[in-house]
Amino acid sequence: MQILRTMAAACLALAALSACGEMATLPVEAGMGPAPRLPPPNPTLIPTVKTAKAVGWPAGAHPQAAGGLAVAAYASGLDHPRWLYVLPNGDVLVAETNAPPKPESAPGGLKAWAAGLVMKRAGARTASANRITLLRDADGDGVAEMRSVLLEGLNSPFGMALVGDWLYVANADAVMRFPYQAGQLRIDAPGDKIADLPAGINHHWTKNLLASPDGGKLYVSVGSNSNVGENGMDAEEGRAAIWEIDLASGAKRLYATGLRNPVGMAWAPDGKTLWTAVNERDELGSDLVPDYMTSVRDGGFYGWPYSYFGQHVDTRAAPPRPELVARAIVPDYALGPHTASLGLAWSGGATLPEPFAHGMFVGQHGSWNRDPRSGYKVIFVPFSGNRPDGPARDVLTGFLNESGEAQGRPVGVAVDRGGGLLVADDVGNVVWRVRAAP
């Protein structure tokens, strides 16, 4: 068995240059919507690996906007921009960031080395700039003519949230807060740590933040430390979850669990229902398991690692937990297998035309383990009231060129004060702005 595992790991290394494994039998769309098709698992000796080599955008090139929309660069020349936050005065914060160094105790070996090659090919193995940059479009023309380093010296920062006069930042290992005044271009004050976050191996390192509508609580998303618990469940303590932090008392608790890698978070228009976008597990074939977006119930369990999309048991999780599988909540809306759906933003405040007026924007970073590839675009899921209603629509495409290389990869999405949709592109090193076509 060890020889077979070594052979599989060797193929992972070679997969940086060519694809290995099986192919999808269903279109991506079959794995989307409230009732996705879930074929039997198709695990293979050699996991499917089909990475898109990161090449960046040629001069003058840009993504393709859907009909009725136009796209242009809001800011370029950034360093791996991953996440966005729009301040009340219209300034846009960009987390220029990447994964922190792995600890010496992290699982290693040939498979880890091969996975590193795959990530490097995909443009995800650059050193982290560890800063938050402020962009300002003072004349309102859709292009940021001013930029300033607001915060630096952070530890793989990601999520941001402003509550009153405090800017909260989620590092890879802690939630920090910094004093902030409207219009400020730089913060030199040292931050206060308000809560530790699970760190260590950091298989999934991004930690996002969302403030409650009344500003009394913070919600913090924390991804798993493995694909499906293979590092032991002790390594998953406090992970694959969304935490709630009471800002008055500092108390924190697990709000929802069993979410393999929740990243994007947003409030539905009622201001009461929390939604998240979740990356699901790998190595069950190109058709499984679809990523999803879902409303999040207080105390809810969503299956990981013991089951997916409700009670579909994953036999790889050991020991099994049938009592947890029995109460696993079925997600609301599937977003396609291996699309790496990360960004999530409600359309409120946007000035885009129908059919992009009422729903959620989703940034799909793109697959590395599906053949053919999936994701690599921004989509829109229409809502009726507080619920998804209808098939998803493309907003931005063209991130892959004709050779299957990644010119860009969309991550965070946000609606700016002018009603445009901002998209962080961490391969193109651009923040794009989508608006209604003239």
NORJONOR-V7359 format. One record per run of one state. SS is the DSSP state (~ for helix, > for strand, _ for the rest). FROM is the first residue (numbers start at 1). TO is the last residue. If there is no record, write none. Layout:
# NORJONOR-V7359
ss = [SS SS]
from = [FROM FROM]
to = [TO TO]
This chain:
# NORJONOR-V7359
ss = [_ ~ _ > _ ~ > _ > _ > _ > _ > _ > _ > _ ~ _ > _ > _ > _ > _ > _ > _ > _ > _ ~ _ > _ > _ > _ > _ > _ > _ > _ > _ ~ _ > _ > _ > _ > _ > _ > _ > _ > _ > _ > _ > _]
from = [1 2 15 20 21 28 32 34 49 50 54 55 64 66 69 76 81 87 92 97 110 122 131 137 146 152 160 164 166 171 174 180 192 197 207 212 217 223 233 237 241 247 252 258 261 268 274 280 290 296 301 302 307 309 312 314 322 326 333 338 341 347 359 365 377 385 387 389 393 398 400 401 406 407 410 416 421 426 430 437]
to = [1 14 19 20 27 31 33 48 49 53 54 63 65 68 75 80 86 91 96 109 121 130 136 145 151 159 163 165 170 173 179 191 196 206 211 216 222 232 236 240 246 251 257 260 267 273 279 289 295 300 301 306 308 311 313 321 325 332 337 340 346 358 364 376 384 386 388 392 397 399 400 405 406 409 415 420 425 429 436 438]
